[in-house]
Amino acid sequence: MSKFEALAGNEAVATAMRQINPDVVAAYPITPQTSTVQKFADFVADGLVDTEFVTVESEHSAMSACVGASAAGARVMTATSANGLALMWEIVYIAASNRCPIAMSLVNRALSAPINIHCDHSDVMGMRDSGWIILFSENGQEAYDNLFQAVRIGEHPDVLLPVAVCQDGFITSHGMERVEIYDDADVKEFVGEYRPQWSLLDLENPKTYGPLDFYDYYYEHKRQQVEAMEHAQQVIVDVAEEFNKKFNRNYGLFERYRLEDAEVAVVAANSTAGTAKVVVDQLRDEGLKVGLLKPRVFRPFPAKELASALSHLKAVAVMDRSISFGAMDNAGPLFLELAAALALHGVQVPMADYVYGLGGRDISPGEIESVYRDMLRVAEGGQVERMVTYLSVRE
Amino acid sequence: MEPKGWRDIPIGGMILEAGNSVEYLTGGWRAFRPVFGEADCIHCMQCWLFCPDSSILVDPENEKMIGFDLEHCKGCGICAAICPVNAKVIRKAGEELARDDARLCIRIVEEGKFQE
């Protein structure tokens, strides 16, 4: 039997880790991820898990330990945020390239400088080309649910890639919510046992991980990573289907909220999607045809499916919680990729980008409403006034 | 050997076959080559022990060091540096000897300049 608990997002994630009972966890504390690993360390100390908990001196070492343990054949998890992820950088790529299915809870926080501990998505957007699968979570429940699926997706023989599960720092990581915690046995059955095909500890079949790879084969190994990413999209859908059936949820590549008959939509990931739903309901009460698309899977980027889901709209606003400095119009990465996806899949919808919430700047329902009102004007035949708006920044 | 396509190789650059570096002929990297000099080898096997490329040829039956595997030797010179007979020859000469001095047991000579 599942039960409902009042948990902060990080506690929900730590509970998921307890239920997954990974072989190895290596992590280093960084705000706002800290309480995840702190709570998990309690579980280790209390003997509730069999995990080998590796305390390390930095995130570079944390990810290195994860890669080594994963190559040895262990089910491995870690958690980090912002500058911690940045310090892992070298090994983040190595984890993906060595095909280590590590599951990471990534509590999104602004990168320094100036130093800031609050939410934005500059940390995860930096890892978007690293070869990791990336999932977004609106709230603690989704961060909890996504972690189980992350383990299954990453370990799938057609994938074998690491997976990062994002949630918004402080907003959901420390915000207490009602979270449905499933029965331990049901989770155990869902995640199953990890049976690595190539384990370094398989002494009967000695092998080498991560050797030198020159111009003669490096490129072929990169091509294999493309193949794994291509397989990942279907695996994500299949795993979600199984999860939905077992736990009565509704996961997919993205969520449509009152989108089917909408004329204008906002695209927003993580916690802001939750705020936007309230705004959608309010505007719908006024008879305005507005909807929301909440991306769940950012890597692999489901370009075709997203383009199709937005094709009937008269205007689309993308909300970006980070900036790709120096990119086209200094827009955010979500907008840039989505705009390209729509253009290349023949969907002609006026689009605008709204950068918001950097360094934890609050995003209010009123500000999201202003975005919808801008888009409603565009839908009525107006022009997109600015391709990129830096929402609520003081002039 | 015809290079394989991406579908036909282990993922992630993994090497699933132990000891297959023997198939990788690294002798072409060599700028210097080890050769025997005038001093008699005492078959102490120090060069065999220290060679990083397992390129010292031995006759296990007679427990003799018999030469160099030039298909894999990269010419690093560790065999000559570790050779105790070389040390003795240098001590006896009472002066610094060039690495290709003919009096040594294992000499390191420049590739292409040495005549057998």
Interface residues (C-beta under 8 A of the other chain):
Chain A: S97 N98 R99 L160 W198 N205 P206 K207 T208 Y209 G210 P211 D213 D216 Y217 Y218 E220 H221 R223 Q224 E227 A228
Chain B: P3 K4 G5 W6 I9 P10 I11 G12 G13 M14 I15 L16 E17 A18
